[in-house]
Amino acid sequence: MKTGANYLSDHIFEKVNPEMEKLGYECKCLGGGKIEHNSKDKKIRVFGLSTGYGKADHSVTVEILKKEYTDYEITWSDDKK
């Protein structure tokens, strides 16, 4: 039985991948991590890794998030917690 973030990564990827393939896209999971969202303080922190997929490039994740959350402080680190 899978638990925690790795289970979530697998579950999401397994659900999304077939739909993306129907649209003609080839998908590959490049890594994982965690996102901590504090809406009260308008802060987002990207960190950690997936035990199954390794660490994603968090700087790319932050750049994507900055486009949607323009009034947030968004940071990333290699911290595991």
MDTraj code that builds the backbone (N, CA, C; nanometers):
import mdtraj as md
import numpy as np

residues = "MET LYS THR GLY ALA ASN TYR LEU SER ASP HIS ILE PHE GLU LYS VAL ASN PRO GLU MET GLU LYS LEU GLY TYR GLU CYS LYS CYS LEU GLY GLY GLY LYS ILE GLU HIS ASN SER LYS ASP LYS LYS ILE ARG VAL PHE GLY LEU SER THR GLY TYR GLY LYS ALA ASP HIS SER VAL THR VAL GLU ILE LEU LYS LYS GLU TYR THR ASP TYR GLU ILE THR TRP SER ASP ASP LYS LYS".split()
xyz = np.array([
    [0.0834, -0.1184, 0.0000],
    [0.0000, 0.0000, 0.0000],
    [0.0875, 0.1242, 0.0000],
    [0.0561, 0.2182, -0.0868],
    [0.1316, 0.3434, -0.0938],
    [0.0676, 0.4449, -0.0005],
    [0.1507, 0.5318, 0.0566],
    [0.0997, 0.6321, 0.1483],
    [0.1597, 0.7673, 0.1155],
    [0.0990, 0.8724, 0.1680],
    [0.1540, 1.0066, 0.1622],
    [0.1656, 1.0650, 0.0230],
    [0.2660, 1.1515, 0.0062],
    [0.2827, 1.2290, -0.1158],
    [0.3087, 1.1407, -0.2373],
    [0.3821, 1.0308, -0.2212],
    [0.4100, 0.9455, -0.3357],
    [0.2810, 0.8857, -0.3912],
    [0.1904, 0.8445, -0.3030],
    [0.0616, 0.7916, -0.3477],
    [-0.0137, 0.8972, -0.4257],
    [-0.0140, 1.0210, -0.3750],
    [-0.0849, 1.1292, -0.4427],
    [-0.0256, 1.1535, -0.5806],
    [0.1080, 1.1553, -0.5906],
    [0.1734, 1.1775, -0.7200],
    [0.1332, 1.0689, -0.8188],
    [0.1400, 0.9439, -0.7763],
    [0.1010, 0.8331, -0.8630],
    [-0.0450, 0.8447, -0.9029],
    [-0.1303, 0.8721, -0.8060],
    [-0.2739, 0.8790, -0.8308],
    [-0.3080, 0.9889, -0.9320],
    [-0.2519, 1.1057, -0.9134],
    [-0.2784, 1.2178, -1.0045],
    [-0.2232, 1.1871, -1.1430],
    [-0.0993, 1.1404, -1.1497],
    [-0.0376, 1.1128, -1.2796],
    [-0.1150, 1.0040, -1.3545],
    [-0.1541, 0.8978, -1.2855],
    [-0.2282, 0.7886, -1.3494],
    [-0.3640, 0.8345, -1.4004],
    [-0.4230, 0.9319, -1.3355],
    [-0.5529, 0.9835, -1.3781],
    [-0.5401, 1.0803, -1.4960],
    [-0.4410, 1.1670, -1.4908],
    [-0.4253, 1.2715, -1.5922],
    [-0.3595, 1.2191, -1.7201],
    [-0.2636, 1.1291, -1.7079],
    [-0.1873, 1.0825, -1.8236],
    [-0.2736, 1.0273, -1.9373],
    [-0.3697, 0.9398, -1.9132],
    [-0.4506, 0.8893, -2.0248],
    [-0.5282, 0.9989, -2.0979],
    [-0.5768, 1.0969, -2.0239],
    [-0.6504, 1.2072, -2.0864],
    [-0.5571, 1.2931, -2.1725],
    [-0.4367, 1.3140, -2.1260],
    [-0.3388, 1.3917, -2.2027],
    [-0.2979, 1.3163, -2.3293],
    [-0.2821, 1.1843, -2.3187],
    [-0.2467, 1.1034, -2.4356],
    [-0.3566, 1.1088, -2.5415],
    [-0.4833, 1.1136, -2.4993],
    [-0.5945, 1.1268, -2.5938],
    [-0.5846, 1.2560, -2.6737],
    [-0.5252, 1.3583, -2.6132],
    [-0.5076, 1.4878, -2.6802],
    [-0.3798, 1.4925, -2.7635],
    [-0.3055, 1.3821, -2.7655],
    [-0.1850, 1.3747, -2.8458],
    [-0.0570, 1.4112, -2.7732],
    [-0.0627, 1.4247, -2.6410],
    [0.0558, 1.4592, -2.5637],
    [0.1215, 1.3336, -2.5076],
    [0.2529, 1.3372, -2.5003],
    [0.3278, 1.2316, -2.4331],
    [0.3718, 1.2866, -2.2989],
    [0.3371, 1.2187, -2.1920],
    [0.3641, 1.2703, -2.0575],
    [0.4697, 1.1874, -1.9857],
    [0.5481, 1.2569, -1.9057],
    [0.6481, 1.1929, -1.8222],
    [0.6573, 1.2739, -1.6938],
    [0.6531, 1.2077, -1.5803],
    [0.6668, 1.2768, -1.4526],
    [0.8150, 1.3047, -1.4290],
    [0.8503, 1.4316, -1.4146],
    [0.9898, 1.4714, -1.3989],
    [1.0326, 1.4867, -1.2538],
    [0.9410, 1.4671, -1.1631],
    [0.9733, 1.4789, -1.0215],
    [0.8525, 1.5256, -0.9441],
    [0.8688, 1.5358, -0.8153],
    [0.7583, 1.5762, -0.7303],
    [0.8050, 1.6644, -0.6174],
    [0.7132, 1.6938, -0.5293],
    [0.7417, 1.7772, -0.4134],
    [0.6124, 1.8124, -0.3438],
    [0.6207, 1.9099, -0.2576],
    [0.5042, 1.9531, -0.1808],
    [0.4839, 2.1030, -0.1987],
    [0.3602, 2.1455, -0.1807],
    [0.3273, 2.2874, -0.1853],
    [0.2517, 2.3224, -0.0588],
    [0.3017, 2.4218, 0.0130],
    [0.2365, 2.4725, 0.1332],
    [0.1748, 2.6072, 0.0971],
    [0.0421, 2.6176, 0.1101],
    [-0.0306, 2.7382, 0.0705],
    [-0.0907, 2.8038, 0.1935],
    [-0.0499, 2.9275, 0.2205],
    [-0.1030, 3.0042, 0.3319],
    [-0.1790, 3.1225, 0.2730],
    [-0.3103, 3.1070, 0.2560],
    [-0.3905, 3.2115, 0.1921],
    [-0.4040, 3.3352, 0.2804],
    [-0.4021, 3.3176, 0.4115],
    [-0.4139, 3.4320, 0.5030],
    [-0.2968, 3.5285, 0.4853],
    [-0.1757, 3.4747, 0.4821],
    [-0.0554, 3.5579, 0.4686],
    [-0.0117, 3.5753, 0.3235],
    [-0.0847, 3.5128, 0.2307],
    [-0.0527, 3.5181, 0.0874],
    [0.0908, 3.4712, 0.0606],
    [0.1182, 3.3499, 0.1085],
    [0.2500, 3.2893, 0.0899],
    [0.2335, 3.1475, 0.0386],
    [0.3214, 3.1089, -0.0520],
    [0.3275, 2.9719, -0.1016],
    [0.4726, 2.9266, -0.0930],
    [0.4912, 2.8047, -0.0416],
    [0.6261, 2.7477, -0.0314],
    [0.6271, 2.6142, -0.1038],
    [0.7224, 2.5967, -0.1945],
    [0.7400, 2.4727, -0.2702],
    [0.8672, 2.4061, -0.2178],
    [0.8571, 2.2770, -0.1853],
    [0.9713, 2.2101, -0.1232],
    [0.9563, 2.0587, -0.1352],
    [1.0561, 1.9862, -0.0892],
    [1.0497, 1.8415, -0.0790],
    [1.0702, 1.7683, -0.2103],
    [1.0349, 1.6400, -0.2070],
    [1.0531, 1.5543, -0.3229],
    [0.9572, 1.4371, -0.3140],
    [0.9472, 1.3641, -0.4218],
    [0.8673, 1.2418, -0.4263],
    [0.9619, 1.1240, -0.4102],
    [0.9246, 1.0292, -0.3257],
    [1.0105, 0.9125, -0.3084],
    [1.0130, 0.8273, -0.4349],
    [0.9093, 0.8330, -0.5146],
    [0.9030, 0.7537, -0.6370],
    [0.9604, 0.8239, -0.7583],
    [0.9465, 0.9568, -0.7638],
    [0.9870, 1.0320, -0.8833],
    [1.1072, 1.1235, -0.8607],
    [1.1506, 1.1409, -0.7366],
    [1.2603, 1.2323, -0.7081],
    [1.2105, 1.3751, -0.6963],
    [1.3023, 1.4715, -0.7008],
    [1.2681, 1.6126, -0.6831],
    [1.2411, 1.6787, -0.8174],
    [1.1315, 1.7512, -0.8232],
    [1.1020, 1.8327, -0.9412],
    [1.1899, 1.9569, -0.9391],
    [1.1967, 2.0258, -1.0510],
    [1.2665, 2.1539, -1.0558],
    [1.1718, 2.2583, -0.9973],
    [1.1892, 2.2865, -0.8686],
    [1.0966, 2.3753, -0.7994],
    [1.0970, 2.5173, -0.8547],
    [1.2064, 2.5603, -0.9151],
    [1.2089, 2.6955, -0.9722],
    [1.1082, 2.7072, -1.0870],
    [1.0876, 2.6004, -1.1611],
    [0.9885, 2.6004, -1.2694],
    [0.8481, 2.6074, -1.2096],
    [0.8227, 2.5302, -1.1064],
    [0.6929, 2.5325, -1.0389],
    [0.6613, 2.6725, -0.9883],
    [0.7594, 2.7376, -0.9279],
    [0.7393, 2.8726, -0.8742],
    [0.7049, 2.9704, -0.9860],
    [0.7724, 2.9620, -1.0979],
    [0.7431, 3.0531, -1.2092],
    [0.6001, 3.0347, -1.2601],
    [0.5518, 2.9125, -1.2632],
    [0.4129, 2.8862, -1.3045],
    [0.3164, 2.9443, -1.2011],
    [0.3433, 2.9212, -1.0736],
    [0.2561, 2.9726, -0.9684],
    [0.2516, 3.1252, -0.9661],
    [0.3634, 3.1900, -0.9941],
    [0.3695, 3.3368, -0.9929],
    [0.2761, 3.3995, -1.0971],
    [0.2491, 3.3290, -1.2036],
    [0.1582, 3.3807, -1.3064],
    [0.0143, 3.3884, -1.2562],
    [-0.0238, 3.2975, -1.1683],
    [-0.1602, 3.2936, -1.1151],
    [-0.1738, 3.3685, -0.9832],
    [-0.0710, 3.3577, -0.8989],
    [-0.0743, 3.4187, -0.7661],
    [0.0181, 3.5402, -0.7644],
    [-0.0203, 3.6429, -0.8374],
    [0.0664, 3.7590, -0.8582],
    [0.0904, 3.8413, -0.7314],
    [-0.0001, 3.8342, -0.6353],
    [0.0148, 3.9126, -0.5135],
    [0.0655, 3.8292, -0.3950],
    [0.1242, 3.7142, -0.4231],
    [0.1773, 3.6250, -0.3201],
    [0.3293, 3.6306, -0.3150],
    [0.3822, 3.6011, -0.1979],
    [0.5249, 3.5732, -0.1837],
    [0.5402, 3.4228, -0.2064],
    [0.6163, 3.3851, -0.3073],
    [0.6320, 3.2436, -0.3418],
    [0.7793, 3.2076, -0.3369],
    [0.8100, 3.1054, -0.2579],
    [0.9489, 3.0635, -0.2406],
    [0.9624, 2.9131, -0.2616],
    [1.0854, 2.8693, -0.2810],
    [1.1117, 2.7255, -0.2907],
    [1.2435, 2.6932, -0.2221],
    [1.2564, 2.5679, -0.1842],
    [1.3807, 2.5202, -0.1238],
    [1.3937, 2.3707, -0.1456],
    [1.5111, 2.3190, -0.1147],
    [1.5350, 2.1753, -0.1224],
    [1.5058, 2.1073, 0.0110],
    [1.4519, 2.1837, 0.1072],
    [1.4173, 2.1258, 0.2368],
    [1.3179, 2.0112, 0.2178],
    [1.3298, 1.9112, 0.3003],
    [1.2363, 1.7981, 0.2937],
    [1.1127, 1.8220, 0.3796],
    [1.1214, 1.9151, 0.4735],
    [1.0083, 1.9470, 0.5620],
    [0.9847, 2.0951, 0.5655],
])
top = md.Topology()
chain = top.add_chain()
for i, resn in enumerate(residues, 1):
    res = top.add_residue(resn, chain, resSeq=i)
    for name in ("N", "CA", "C"):
        top.add_atom(name, md.element.get_by_symbol(name[0]), res)
traj = md.Trajectory(xyz[None], top)
